[in-house]
Every structure is written in C-alpha cells, then in structure tokens.
C-alpha cells in the first residue's frame, strides 16, 4: 500500500478518459493501470484510472465488483462528468501509482451470459412475434425484456425460447467491433445506436447485430441455456422475464427442488404432482359440499328451536347465543329466521377467537341493524357494524349477549334508516 498523500480532490476541467479493456477482452480479469485522479461521486471516494477492465453500470447491465490496489471495488459508475469512477472503500493510492485490479469473475461471467442471452432472446422475439424490445434490465435477481406488443401468444413465447436455444446450441462466434460510418450504415442493426460517435456493434453469428457497450460471451454456446420464466402484460406491452447461463440453471434447480418437495408431500413423483393436486381439489370440493349440507341442517334445527321459543313468548325479536356456532353458521340461522318479514335476528356464536355476532332483519322490519350492533358490540367490549338490513361483528368470549342486547335494544327501535 503506497504511503498516503492528501487527496487531490475532485476533478476540474475535462474528465479524464479511461481506456476500456473489456471492450476487446471480456475475459480479461486481472490488469495493471495508473491512477489518474482521486475523485468523489455522491460523497463516496473514487479512483479514476488510465485503463480498466471493470465494467461500469450501464445499458441495463450491472457494474462489476472486485479489488483495486487491494481495496474492495463497491461499485463502478460513469459520472455526470463522463469519467469512469471506481468506488472503493479505504484509503486510495495517490495519483501516478501503478495499481493492480482484479474483476470478480464469477459475477462477470453471469453478466456475460445474461447480456448475450438477452441479445439472442430479443432477436428471437422479433423474428418469431415481431415483438421489438423497448427496454431490457439485467437485475441482481431477475432479468426482463419489455417488448412493445401486448398479448404475445404463449406459443410464440415458447417458439422464441426454442429459437434462442438453437442459436446457443449452434455455438456461433460473437464479435464486438467499431465499424466505420459506411460499414455501420450497411449493417442490419436490430435497433438504432444510442450514441452517434464510435458505435460499438455486437454481432452474434449471422443472427443479430446490435449496438451495445456491454460485456458478452465470445461464442453463443458459452451462454449455456436461455430459460423464459414467464410473460405478463406491462405498460401496454409485454414483459418477458428470463434467465441465462448459471442464473437459468439456478432458477430451474430451485423450481425442480420445489416440485420434488411437493411430490414427497403428496407421495407422488414430480411429474404426477398435477394429478395429485387435482385429486386433492376434488376431495376438498366434496368435503366442502358435505360440510355445507351439515351446516344447513344445523342451522335449520337451531333456527326452528329459537323461532319456536320466541313464538311461545310472542315476539319477533329473536335473541340467541349459540354454543360453538361460527359466523357462517350464524349467517345461515339469521337467513332462516328472517324469512319471516317482521323478524329481527340478534345472534352470537363462539369460536376460538371469541364470539362472532350477526344481526339481520326481515323484509318488513325497520330495525336498524348497523346502528344497533355498533352500540351493542361497543358495550360488550368488541366491535361491529353494517347496513340497516344486516350487520356483523365480534365480541370477547364469555360476554352475556342476551343482557347486553336487552340493555340497548329499546333506544334503537324505530330509528330511521341510513
Ligand atoms: Zn449487449
């Protein structure tokens, strides 16, 4: 580590240019360079070199990481001044020092496969579905291509994936070069260049030509695999999520592990999981049907009982607390009770969370269920409310519902609706 010298401060005047070694050799991971300036970017210390193999974030590709003069390179960015900043932690070596840089190769290799995979897939989507790439993003966990067409057919997505993998299997050469203006004008570029000066073109066999400044594989077989994870509507177009290379293998391995675990859970092989789930679904539907019938019988019996008791006493307001009755059962009982036009059902049940309460009225009653339940539930230390026709709530377990109702039923009678 060189002896420390005071930082030379931020640059004034034209930004120092840096030779980008990754343009010619994406596999170059160790290099030597001179420190041209110490600088700052967003309050972080940075180094500017005369040459670098570090790729700065741009064009949808993430920045490289690695080591520079023994310091961790936390990020690499092109500043608004156009200079290529290596953001390092720790004390930076002074201007003029020769330093060694090491690019984190596994990370770079993933980006090479993803970026090359993106070019191939973008071209395949264009060829198969006339779906032009509007933007592409290669993220830490997910990579996306946004195309300008909504509703790209599932069949076309599958065909594009097949075509892309055929190009991978074809092991064609990938070349990056700076054509002169005349040659550039002749190339069948997939999209217009974003820069006007020194346009770099990435050519994948005779399949695709695209202006790009990123790091790519040198042959298509190095991509290994292109896997489309899914496609969905996005901003009037379609967003295709994909993986390539190691990222694709990890995605598939993850999905395969989930499928195997599901298979074990269902005592079936991975391929039989859909049939096993379908069987479970049928059994669940049958169980729900049976439960519904039982609940209806229970509700019928409970309703008959409480209606009978109320009739014996000669009133239409039916107040009851049903042991172990869920909110669903209470709703069913209330429905039976309020088939009588003048009836009002004020019901409480009990379950593991306390006591559900349901208040409902018959078609000819003007009882305000919502207003009543709001007050009654509050008085019982719970909460509830709803419309004048019906209301629901929940009160704590162990409350004597009948006495709560009696203590506040009179004032709410005859209240106007609304
Ligand atoms: Zn590219």
Boltz pocket constraint, residues with backbone or C-beta under 6 A from the ligand:
constraints:
  - pocket:
      binder: B
      contacts: [[A, 115], [A, 116], [A, 119], [A, 202], [A, 211], [A, 212], [A, 213], [A, 214], [A, 215], [A, 216]]
      max_distance: 6.0
